[in-house]
Amino acid sequence: MERLIEILSDLNPDVDYKTCTDLIDGHYLDSLSILSLIAELEDEFDVVIPTVEIIPNNFNSAEAMWKMINRLQEEE
């Protein structure tokens, strides 16, 4: 999870990713940063994030992203 927080902090260091639960809804992450984030997550955690997983529920918080990453790792 710490590595995920580091990756997110590189995108926008002004956000408290440990507590923020509206990264998408609050416009902290825009579409370009999400695309960049997805590529980094896939490389860093050795997962493929299918298009159907790219929904606000999976990206509104670091915790939601972490759960998605773990689930995708288990499915492989």
C-alpha positions as CSV (number, residue, x, y, z in Angstrom):
1,M,0.0,0.0,0.0
2,E,2.9,2.4,0.7
3,R,4.1,2.0,-2.8
4,L,0.7,2.9,-4.1
5,I,0.6,6.0,-2.0
6,E,4.0,7.0,-3.4
7,I,2.8,6.6,-7.0
8,L,-0.3,8.6,-6.2
9,S,1.8,11.3,-4.5
10,D,3.9,11.7,-7.6
11,L,0.7,12.5,-9.6
12,N,-0.6,15.1,-7.1
13,P,1.4,15.7,-3.9
14,D,-1.2,18.0,-2.4
15,V,-3.7,15.2,-1.6
16,D,-3.9,13.1,1.6
17,Y,-4.3,9.7,-0.1
18,K,-4.6,7.9,3.2
19,T,-7.9,9.5,4.0
20,C,-9.3,10.9,0.7
21,T,-12.3,9.0,-0.6
22,D,-13.3,11.1,-3.5
23,L,-10.3,11.2,-5.8
24,I,-12.5,11.0,-8.9
25,D,-15.6,12.6,-7.6
26,G,-13.6,15.5,-6.0
27,H,-11.6,16.0,-9.3
28,Y,-8.3,15.3,-7.6
29,L,-7.5,12.9,-10.5
30,D,-8.4,13.8,-14.1
31,S,-8.7,11.4,-17.0
32,L,-5.1,11.9,-18.1
33,S,-3.7,11.3,-14.7
34,I,-5.9,8.2,-14.4
35,L,-4.5,6.8,-17.7
36,S,-1.0,7.5,-16.4
37,L,-1.8,5.9,-13.1
38,I,-3.2,2.7,-14.7
39,A,0.0,2.2,-16.7
40,E,2.1,2.7,-13.6
41,L,-0.1,0.3,-11.5
42,E,0.1,-2.3,-14.2
43,D,3.9,-2.1,-14.3
44,E,4.5,-1.8,-10.6
45,F,2.1,-4.5,-9.4
46,D,2.2,-6.8,-12.5
47,V,-1.5,-6.7,-13.2
48,V,-3.7,-5.9,-16.1
49,I,-6.5,-3.5,-15.3
50,P,-9.4,-4.3,-17.7
51,T,-11.5,-1.5,-19.0
52,V,-14.5,-2.8,-17.0
53,E,-12.5,-2.1,-13.8
54,I,-11.9,1.6,-14.7
55,I,-14.8,3.0,-12.7
56,P,-15.0,5.6,-10.0
57,N,-15.6,3.0,-7.3
58,N,-12.2,1.5,-8.0
59,F,-10.3,4.8,-8.1
60,N,-12.0,7.1,-5.6
61,S,-9.5,6.1,-2.8
62,A,-6.2,4.5,-2.4
63,E,-7.9,1.8,-0.4
64,A,-10.3,1.0,-3.2
65,M,-7.3,0.8,-5.7
66,W,-5.4,-1.4,-3.3
67,K,-8.4,-3.8,-3.1
68,M,-8.7,-3.9,-6.8
69,I,-5.0,-4.5,-7.3
70,N,-5.1,-7.4,-4.8
71,R,-8.2,-8.9,-6.4
72,L,-6.6,-8.7,-9.9
73,Q,-3.4,-10.3,-8.6
74,E,-5.4,-13.2,-7.1
75,E,-7.3,-13.7,-10.3
76,E,-4.2,-14.2,-12.4
